């Protein structure tokens, strides 16, 4: 119970720390009106104020406990199963391949609970709500209203738009994350030391988070674009069309839009998560 509470608090704190950068990242990935990161930041401050960077925050904060439980629970159970199957014991030191496969399974598993929360977050982040008097009312009044509106207008399956790229983002990303984290902790620990020092844990968390986003950013771009495609005139016919059309019109570099922000956000977020939990 204590581990669950600590993980929940750490996860919620991590989400809050990195959320403004996440909002900027989502906007530059999905909206071509911004010429770059600083233009997006200035425009958001000017038109919506500081609160514009925190739109939709309550959804990931309230679901982080569930998604973290699914990821880490799946990771630990698969790791134990692989240890039993491949080495005959759950107490043996896991091989790096076992860690990679367990992280892959954990990333895939969380999509079932993550997808609805993620599409709500993305749509609220991209909904520009000017602070000036007389501005038009936004389509979504909040996370719950957004969730219900999507389900009513697009069906329950509409909440799972972008689920395929989300799975292809989180599976390899968490596989990389757990593998790099364990490798760094192993390298920075003295022989015979049961647990790494807190400095090694913080460094491993930050670096592994950055490596995970280097792997996951291309699918992150595709996911966000598919999730936003239904808010106006549909542009993409599906997953593969989104990739080919984006690359054809904007170049291959479009798949790494927001990579710098993801890495910049990942280091302090994952340090804070491991530091608290």
N, C-alpha and C positions, 0 to 999 in steps of 0.2 A: 504493500500500500504506500509506504514511504517513497519507494522508487517511482511509483506511478505519479504521485503528487509532485515529486521533484522534477520528473520528466515533463509533466504538464506545465509547471511554472517556468521551467527552462525553455520549453518550446514556445510558450506564449510570449515570453520576454524576447526571445530571438526573433519571432515574427514582427513584434512591435519595433525593434531596433532597425530592422532592414526594410520596413514597409514603405517609407517614402521613396527609396531607390527602386523598390519593386514597382511602384506606381509609374515612375518615370520610364522604367524598362518596358513595361507593358504598353505604354502609350507610343513609344517610338517604334515598337515592333509592329503595331497594328495601324498607326495613323501616319500618313505621309505628310501631314501638314507641318510636322516638326523637322527642322533642318539638322537637329542634333540634340544632345543631352541638355546643354545649357539653354537652348531655345525652349525646350520643353519645360525646364524648371522655371524659367522667367515667365513663360506664358501661364503656367499653372498658378504661380504666386500672384500674378497680376489679375487674372480672371476669377480665381477661386479662393485665394488666400492659402494659408498654411494647411487648413483642414482639407484642401483638395488633394493633398498627398496621402491622406489617411482614409479615403473613401473605401468602404467595404472591409475595413480592418476587423470588424467584429466577427465576420464569418470565419476567416482562418484562425482567429484567436480561440473561438469557441469549439472549433473542430480539430485543433492541433492535438488535443489529448487522444482523440479517437484515431486519427491518422498515425500518430506516433506509436500508439499501442499496436496497431495493425502491422506497421513496418518492423518494429523491433521484436514484436511477438513472433511474427513469421520468420524473421531472421534467426532468432534463437532456436526455434523449433526445427527449422530446416537444417541448421547447423548441427544440432544434436542428432537428427536423423541421418545426415550424411556421415557424421562421426561413427555412429553405430553400424551403418551399412558398409562403409569403406575401411574402417579401422577396428571395428568390433567393440568400441567403447565410446561413451559420450563424454568421458573425462579426458580423452587424449587431446593433445594440442592440435587445433584445426589447421588443415593445409590451406594455402592461399586460394586454391581453386574452390575449396569448400566455402570459404568466406565470400568469394566472388559470386558463386551460385546462390548462396543464402541471401546476399544483398539483392541480387537480381529478383529472387522470389518475393522479397519484402517490398521492393519497388512496384512490382506488378500487382501485388495483393492490395495495396492501399488505393488503387485506382477506383475500386468499388465504392469507397466512402469519400474519396478526394474529389472526384470529377464534378459532382453537383456543387460542392462548395467552391471549387476553382472557377467554374463558369460564372457564378454569381460574383465572385471577387473581381474577375476580369471585366465584366460588363459594368460594374459600379466604378471601377477605376477609370474606365474609358468614357464614362458619362460626364461630360463637362457641364457643370452647373454654375453659371456666373453669379456673382454676389450682388450685381447691380439690381436695383428695384425695377420691376416690370419685366424681368427676364422670364422666358418661357419655363413652365414647370417641367421637371425631369420626368422621364418615362418611369423610372424606378424610384420609389420613395425610400427604399432601404433594403437590406438583405432579404428579409422574409418576403416582402412584396415582390422583389426581383425573382426569388425562387418560385413563388406562386404564379407570377406572370409568365415566366418561361414555360412552366408546366402546362398552363392553360393555353397559351398561344402556339407552342411548339410540341406539346405532348410531353409525357414523362421522359421519353427518350431524348428530348431536347436538352435535358439536364446532363446528358452524357455526350454532348457534342465535343469533339476534341479528345475523347477518351483514348482513342488509338495512339495519337502522338503523345498523350500524357503517359500512357504505359511505356511507350518507346523512349520517353524521356526519363521517367523515374526508375525503370528497371536497370538499364545500364548505368545511370547516374548513381543510384544507391550501391550497385555492385562495385563501381569504382570508389565510391566514398568509403565503404567499409574496408575494402582491400587496402587502400592507401592509408587509412587511419591505423589499421593494425600493423602495417609495415613500418610506419614512422614510430609508433609506440614501441615496437619491438626493437628498432634500431637505437632508440634513445634510452632504453632501459638497460640497467646493469644485469649481467648474468645472474640468474637465480632470483631476481626481483619479481615478486608476484604481481605488483601493480606499478604502472609508470608514475612518475612524479607529475604534479599538477601542471608544471610548465610544459612538459612533453604532451600532456593531454590537450592543453589549449592550442599548442602549435599544430598537433596532429589534426585536431578538429578544424582549424582554420584552413590548413593546406588541403586536406581531403575534401572540404566543402568547395573550394575553388576548382579542384580537379574534377569533381562531380559535375559542376556547371560547364566546364569545358566540353565534357561529353554530352551533356543534356541540352545545351542552348539551341542547336538546330531544331530539335523537336519542340522546344519551348516556343519558338517563333511560329512554327506551323500550328501548334495547338491554339495559341492566342488568336491567330488569324481565323481559324475555323470557328472558334467560339464567338468572335465578333461578326462573322460574316452574315449572320441572320438579323442583325440590328438594322440593316438597310437593304439595299439591292444586293442580291446574292452574286458574288463574284466567282466563288470556287465551287466546282462540281463534286469535290471530294478531296481525300487526303493526298493522293498523288498529283491531282490537278493543282492543288494549292502549292505544292513543292515546285512543280515545273513552271507554273505561271509566275511565281515569285522570283525564281532564279532567272527566267527569261526576261522579265521586265526590270529587275533591279540588280541582277548579277548574283553570283554565288555568295558574295559577302553578306547578302541579306539574311542568310541562315545563321549568321553570327551577330546579328543586331542585338545589342544589349549584353553581349558577353562581358565587356568591361564592367558594366554595372553589376552583373551577376557575381563576378569574382570579387568586386569591391564590397558587395553586400555579404557575400558568403563568409569571408574571413571573420569579421566581428560577430556575425550572427552565430556561427558555429562555435566560436570561442565562448560566447555568452551562454549558449546552450550547455556546453560541457562544463563551463565554470559554475553554473548554478546547479545543474543536475549531478 
